[in-house]
Amino acid sequence: MTDKPFLHDLNRRRFLQGVAAVGSIGAASALGLRTAVAQEPEKPAEIIVRAWGGSWVEALKAGVSDPFTKATGIAVRHDLTEDNEIQPKVWAAVAQKRVPPIHINWDTTTNATKSALRGVTEDLSDLPNLKGVTELAKPVGLDGYPIVDTYGYVYVLAYRPAAFPDGPPTSWKAMLDPKFKGRIALYNDGIGFHFPAQVAGGGKLEDIPANMQPAWDFIAKVKEQQPLLGEDPDFTTWFQNGEIDLACTISTNAREAKKNGIDVAWVVPEEGAKFDTDGLWIPRGLPENELYWAKKYIDMAIGKDSQQVWLDGLGLPGVVPGLTPPADLAGDPSYPTTPEDFQNLIRISSKVQVENEADWFGKFKAIMQG
């Protein structure tokens, strides 16, 4: 992602097993529809969902998109345009009162909050399944549900165990070891790394955003290590190809590489690791019937059955109580489920991130290009 937001490749057999486990669900019951089929608005041939590529979209397809199509007959097309690239296109369409280019945006909460504050998002507070979600689904600092958060995730320090024969790295400062020059990786805008870099550079989290010089100083040192810069699918590929030993990335990407047989592990270092959320939202300007079915898609996405399959693929904690953690992530610090799990995770308010993220991204890129 840049924004992100690593996922495992759910095959069709596994998906069908998941569907069988929850039983046969008819279209009306699966979507919580409150009216008879004859009273439903006309169905579009397809809905377009912006998504991240690689194992991310495969998990969404298995957990939400395929079941939605099975239940409604409406095809789902996944638009893999990056979230930062689609944002101005959506904003322009709404401003010009044109039909937006997508029906649903799968987005970082920070980016989605920018859109909500701009007034380009539809109200989702009438979704039936909201009554069964945790407080993690509620966007902080916004009225109602202009977006619905769907899961949380941690930007871990992923590493290749063979590169650490004496034990796992305990600090982000491990990236400064000369032996890792050219063999570390970060997101191309530094997302997930700014906050732990602030602590690793000797600064304090409470000084964000007023004084982040410690973060920029630390990032400048990391720049001398000639890091690889990329997006979510890149991290999995780099680990699989043996090109990197260390990375700041969402745990999903490292887990995907591990599931593909690569020896990869991850930790939450002593300085902490950023915790964040992603969500789904609908841009204003859709025809009424398409808005109706887009809402049904998001409602399905926050239902327990879809969350279990989708987030088992992502390896991330969802927003529905009672989800079963993947066996390989039980007790893992990157899969927080209790208050104790969050003690070493860094959570900065969405408002602060919205107001400053563009500047942080610009500063990071300037350092890396300098």
C-alpha positions as CSV (number, residue, x, y, z in Angstrom):
1,M,0.0,0.0,0.0
2,T,1.7,2.8,0.0
3,D,0.3,3.0,1.3
4,K,0.3,-0.3,2.2
5,P,-1.1,-2.1,3.4
6,F,1.7,-9.7,2.3
7,L,-1.2,-12.4,1.9
8,H,-1.5,-16.1,1.2
9,D,-2.8,-17.4,-2.0
10,L,-6.2,-18.9,-1.1
11,N,-7.2,-21.4,-3.7
12,R,-10.7,-22.3,-4.8
13,R,-10.7,-25.6,-3.0
14,R,-10.1,-23.8,0.3
15,F,-12.7,-21.2,-0.4
16,L,-15.3,-23.9,-1.2
17,Q,-14.4,-25.6,2.1
18,G,-15.0,-22.4,3.9
19,V,-18.4,-21.9,2.3
20,A,-19.4,-25.5,3.1
21,A,-18.4,-25.0,6.7
22,V,-20.8,-22.2,7.2
23,G,-23.6,-23.9,5.3
24,S,-25.6,-23.1,2.3
25,I,-26.7,-19.5,2.3
26,G,-29.3,-18.1,0.0
27,A,-28.8,-14.7,-1.6
28,A,-31.3,-12.9,0.7
29,S,-30.0,-14.3,3.9
30,A,-26.3,-14.0,3.0
31,L,-26.7,-10.3,2.4
32,G,-29.2,-9.5,5.2
33,L,-31.6,-8.1,2.6
34,R,-34.8,-6.9,4.2
35,T,-37.0,-6.9,1.1
36,A,-38.2,-9.5,-1.3
37,V,-36.1,-10.1,-4.4
38,A,-38.9,-8.5,-6.5
39,Q,-38.5,-5.3,-4.6
40,E,-34.8,-5.0,-4.9
41,P,-33.3,-2.4,-7.3
42,E,-32.1,-3.5,-10.7
43,K,-28.8,-5.3,-10.5
44,P,-25.9,-3.9,-12.4
45,A,-23.8,-6.3,-14.5
46,E,-20.8,-5.7,-12.3
47,I,-19.5,-3.6,-9.4
48,I,-16.0,-2.3,-9.4
49,V,-13.9,-2.6,-6.2
50,R,-10.5,-0.9,-6.0
51,A,-8.0,-3.2,-4.4
52,W,-4.4,-3.9,-3.7
53,G,-2.8,-6.6,-5.9
54,G,-1.1,-9.9,-5.3
55,S,-2.3,-12.0,-2.4
56,W,-4.3,-9.0,-1.1
57,V,-6.8,-9.1,-3.9
58,E,-6.8,-12.9,-3.9
59,A,-7.9,-13.0,-0.2
60,L,-10.7,-10.4,-0.9
61,K,-11.9,-12.4,-3.8
62,A,-12.1,-15.6,-1.8
63,G,-13.7,-14.1,1.3
64,V,-16.0,-11.4,-0.2
65,S,-16.1,-10.9,-3.9
66,D,-16.8,-14.5,-5.0
67,P,-19.5,-15.1,-2.3
68,F,-21.1,-11.8,-3.3
69,T,-21.3,-12.9,-6.9
70,K,-22.6,-16.3,-5.9
71,A,-25.3,-14.7,-3.8
72,T,-26.4,-11.9,-6.2
73,G,-25.2,-12.9,-9.7
74,I,-23.4,-9.5,-9.9
75,A,-19.8,-9.8,-11.1
76,V,-17.1,-8.0,-9.2
77,R,-14.2,-6.4,-11.1
78,H,-11.1,-5.5,-9.1
79,D,-9.4,-2.2,-10.1
80,L,-5.8,-2.5,-9.0
81,T,-5.0,1.2,-9.4
82,E,-3.0,2.3,-6.3
83,D,-5.1,4.1,-3.7
84,N,-3.2,7.3,-3.9
85,E,-3.6,7.3,-7.7
86,I,-7.4,6.7,-7.6
87,Q,-8.0,9.3,-5.0
88,P,-7.8,12.4,-7.2
89,K,-9.9,10.7,-9.9
90,V,-12.7,10.0,-7.5
91,W,-12.5,13.5,-6.0
92,A,-12.7,15.1,-9.4
93,A,-15.6,12.9,-10.5
94,V,-17.6,13.9,-7.4
95,A,-16.8,17.6,-7.8
96,Q,-17.9,17.5,-11.4
97,K,-21.0,15.5,-10.6
98,R,-19.9,12.6,-12.8
99,V,-20.3,9.0,-12.0
100,P,-17.2,7.9,-10.1
101,P,-14.8,5.4,-11.7
102,I,-15.3,2.8,-8.9
103,H,-18.2,1.6,-6.7
104,I,-16.1,0.8,-3.6
105,N,-12.7,1.9,-2.5
106,W,-10.6,-0.5,-0.3
107,D,-8.5,2.1,1.3
108,T,-6.2,3.0,4.2
109,T,-8.2,4.6,6.9
110,T,-6.0,7.7,6.7
111,N,-6.7,8.1,3.0
112,A,-10.4,7.3,3.5
113,T,-10.6,9.9,6.2
114,K,-9.3,12.5,3.8
115,S,-12.1,11.6,1.4
116,A,-14.7,11.6,4.2
117,L,-13.6,15.1,5.4
118,R,-13.8,16.2,1.8
119,G,-17.5,15.1,1.7
120,V,-17.1,12.6,-1.1
121,T,-18.2,9.5,0.8
122,E,-21.7,7.9,1.2
123,D,-23.2,7.3,4.6
124,L,-22.9,3.6,5.6
125,S,-24.5,3.8,9.0
126,D,-27.5,1.8,7.8
127,L,-25.6,-1.4,7.1
128,P,-27.3,-4.3,9.0
129,N,-24.1,-6.0,10.0
130,L,-22.8,-2.9,11.8
131,K,-24.8,-4.1,14.8
132,G,-22.4,-7.0,15.2
133,V,-19.0,-5.3,14.9
134,T,-16.4,-4.1,17.4
135,E,-15.4,-0.5,18.0
136,L,-12.4,-1.1,15.7
137,A,-14.9,-0.8,12.8
138,K,-15.8,2.8,13.8
139,P,-13.6,5.5,12.1
140,V,-12.2,7.7,14.9
141,G,-12.9,11.4,14.8
142,L,-15.7,11.1,12.2
143,D,-19.5,11.4,12.6
144,G,-21.3,8.2,11.7
145,Y,-19.9,5.8,9.2
146,P,-18.6,7.6,6.1
147,I,-16.2,4.7,6.0
148,V,-16.2,1.3,7.7
149,D,-12.9,0.0,9.0
150,T,-12.6,-3.7,8.3
151,Y,-9.4,-5.0,10.1
152,G,-6.2,-3.8,11.8
153,Y,-2.6,-4.5,10.9
154,V,0.9,-4.0,12.2
155,Y,4.0,-2.8,10.3
156,V,6.5,-5.3,11.6
157,L,10.2,-5.7,11.3
158,A,10.3,-8.7,9.0
159,Y,13.7,-10.6,8.7
160,R,15.4,-13.6,7.3
161,P,16.4,-15.8,10.2
162,A,19.6,-17.0,8.4
163,A,20.9,-13.5,8.5
164,F,20.5,-13.4,12.4
165,P,22.2,-16.6,13.7
166,D,22.4,-15.1,17.2
167,G,18.7,-14.5,17.5
168,P,16.0,-12.2,16.2
169,P,16.6,-8.5,15.9
170,T,15.3,-6.5,18.8
171,S,15.5,-3.0,17.4
172,W,14.9,-1.1,14.2
173,K,18.5,0.0,14.6
174,A,19.5,-3.4,13.1
175,M,18.8,-1.8,9.7
176,L,22.0,0.3,10.2
177,D,24.3,-2.7,10.3
178,P,26.7,-2.3,7.3
179,K,26.3,-6.0,6.4
180,F,22.7,-5.2,5.4
181,K,23.6,-2.5,2.9
182,G,21.4,-2.9,-0.1
183,R,19.4,-5.7,1.6
184,I,16.7,-3.8,3.5
185,A,13.3,-2.7,2.2
186,L,10.8,0.0,3.0
187,Y,7.6,1.3,1.5
188,N,8.3,3.9,-1.2
189,D,6.7,6.7,0.9
190,G,8.0,5.4,4.3
191,I,4.5,4.5,5.6
192,G,4.7,2.5,8.7
193,F,8.3,3.6,9.4
194,H,8.0,7.2,10.4
195,F,6.8,6.6,14.0
196,P,9.3,3.8,15.0
197,A,12.0,5.9,13.4
198,Q,11.1,8.7,15.7
199,V,11.8,6.5,18.7
200,A,14.8,4.8,17.2
201,G,16.3,8.3,16.5
202,G,16.0,9.2,20.1
203,G,12.8,11.2,19.9
204,K,9.4,10.9,21.6
205,L,6.1,9.9,20.2
206,E,4.4,12.8,22.0
207,D,6.5,15.1,19.9
208,I,4.7,14.0,16.7
209,P,4.0,16.0,14.6
210,A,5.7,19.1,16.2
211,N,9.2,17.8,16.2
212,M,10.1,14.8,14.1
213,Q,13.7,15.7,13.4
214,P,14.8,12.5,15.2
215,A,12.8,10.5,12.7
216,W,14.3,12.2,9.7
217,D,17.8,11.9,11.1
218,F,17.3,8.2,11.6
219,I,15.7,7.8,8.1
220,A,18.7,9.6,6.6
221,K,21.0,7.0,8.2
222,V,18.9,4.2,6.8
223,K,19.1,5.9,3.4
224,E,22.8,5.3,3.4
225,Q,22.0,1.6,3.5
226,Q,20.6,1.9,0.0
227,P,17.2,0.3,0.8
228,L,14.8,-1.1,-1.8
229,L,11.6,0.9,-2.0
230,G,8.3,-0.6,-3.1
231,E,4.7,-1.7,-2.5
232,D,3.0,-4.7,-0.8
233,P,3.6,-7.4,-3.5
234,D,7.2,-6.3,-3.8
235,F,8.1,-7.4,-0.3
236,T,6.9,-10.9,-0.8
237,T,8.8,-11.2,-4.1
238,W,12.0,-9.8,-2.5
239,F,12.0,-12.3,0.3
240,Q,11.2,-15.1,-2.1
241,N,14.1,-14.1,-4.3
242,G,16.5,-13.8,-1.4
243,E,17.1,-10.1,-2.2
244,I,16.5,-8.7,1.3
245,D,17.2,-9.6,4.9
246,L,15.2,-6.9,6.7
247,A,12.0,-5.0,5.9
248,C,9.4,-2.7,7.5
249,T,6.2,-4.1,6.1
250,I,2.8,-5.3,7.0
251,S,3.0,-8.8,8.5
252,T,0.7,-10.1,5.8
253,N,3.5,-9.8,3.2
254,A,6.1,-11.7,5.2
255,R,3.5,-14.3,6.1
256,E,2.8,-14.8,2.4
257,A,6.5,-15.4,1.7
258,K,6.7,-17.8,4.6
259,K,3.6,-19.7,3.3
260,N,5.4,-20.0,0.0
261,G,8.3,-21.9,1.7
262,I,10.6,-19.0,2.4
263,D,12.3,-18.8,5.7
264,V,11.0,-15.5,7.0
265,A,10.0,-14.3,10.5
266,W,8.9,-11.0,12.1
267,V,9.0,-9.1,15.4
268,V,7.7,-6.0,17.0
269,P,10.9,-4.3,18.1
270,E,11.5,-2.6,21.4
271,E,10.8,0.9,19.9
272,G,7.3,-0.4,19.0
273,A,5.6,-0.8,15.6
274,K,2.8,1.1,13.9
275,F,-0.7,-0.2,14.1
276,D,-3.3,1.0,11.6
277,T,-6.5,0.0,9.9
278,D,-8.0,-0.2,6.4
279,G,-11.6,0.3,5.4
280,L,-14.2,0.3,2.7
281,W,-16.2,3.3,1.4
282,I,-18.4,4.3,-1.4
283,P,-18.0,7.5,-3.4
284,R,-20.9,9.8,-4.0
285,G,-22.6,10.0,-7.4
286,L,-23.5,6.4,-8.1
287,P,-26.9,5.6,-9.6
288,E,-29.3,4.6,-6.8
289,N,-29.4,0.9,-7.8
290,E,-25.6,0.6,-7.9
291,L,-25.3,2.4,-4.5
292,Y,-27.7,-0.2,-3.1
293,W,-25.6,-3.2,-4.3
294,A,-22.3,-1.5,-3.3
295,K,-23.7,-1.2,0.2
296,K,-24.6,-4.9,0.2
297,Y,-21.1,-5.8,-0.8
298,I,-19.6,-3.8,2.2
299,D,-22.3,-5.3,4.5
300,M,-21.1,-8.8,3.4
301,A,-17.5,-7.8,4.0
302,I,-18.2,-7.1,7.7
303,G,-20.2,-10.3,8.2
304,K,-18.6,-13.0,10.2
305,D,-18.4,-15.6,7.5
306,S,-16.7,-13.3,5.0
307,Q,-14.4,-11.8,7.6
308,Q,-13.2,-15.3,8.6
309,V,-12.2,-16.3,5.1
310,W,-11.0,-12.9,3.9
311,L,-8.9,-12.2,7.0
312,D,-7.6,-15.8,7.4
313,G,-6.1,-15.0,4.0
314,L,-4.7,-11.7,5.2
315,G,-3.6,-13.0,8.6
316,L,-5.1,-9.9,10.2
317,P,-7.5,-9.3,13.1
318,G,-11.0,-8.3,12.0
319,V,-13.8,-6.3,13.4
320,V,-16.2,-9.1,14.2
321,P,-16.1,-10.8,17.6
322,G,-15.4,-14.6,17.7
323,L,-13.2,-14.9,14.6
324,T,-10.7,-17.8,14.9
325,P,-7.1,-16.6,14.4
326,P,-5.1,-18.6,11.9
327,A,-3.2,-21.3,13.7
328,D,0.2,-19.9,12.7
329,L,-0.7,-16.5,14.3
330,A,-2.1,-17.5,17.7
331,G,-0.3,-15.4,20.2
332,D,1.7,-13.5,17.6
333,P,2.3,-9.8,18.5
334,S,1.4,-8.9,14.9
335,Y,-2.1,-10.3,15.5
336,P,-3.4,-8.2,18.5
337,T,-6.7,-9.1,20.0
338,T,-6.4,-8.0,23.7
339,P,-5.5,-4.7,25.4
340,E,-2.2,-6.2,26.4
341,D,-1.4,-7.0,22.8
342,F,-1.6,-3.3,22.0
343,Q,0.9,-2.1,24.6
344,N,3.9,-2.1,22.3
345,L,2.0,-0.9,19.2
346,I,2.1,2.7,18.1
347,R,-1.3,4.3,17.4
348,I,-1.3,7.9,16.2
349,S,-4.7,9.6,15.7
350,S,-6.2,9.6,12.2
351,K,-6.6,13.4,12.5
352,V,-2.9,13.9,13.0
353,Q,-2.1,11.5,10.1
354,V,-4.5,13.2,7.8
355,E,-3.1,16.6,8.5
356,N,0.5,15.6,8.1
357,E,0.9,12.5,6.0
358,A,1.5,14.2,2.7
359,D,4.3,16.2,4.3
360,W,5.8,13.1,5.9
361,F,5.7,11.2,2.6
362,G,7.3,14.2,0.8
363,K,10.0,14.5,3.4
364,F,10.8,10.7,3.3
365,K,11.0,10.8,-0.5
366,A,13.2,13.9,-0.5
367,I,15.6,12.1,1.9
368,M,15.7,8.9,-0.2
369,Q,16.2,10.9,-3.4
370,G,18.8,13.2,-2.0
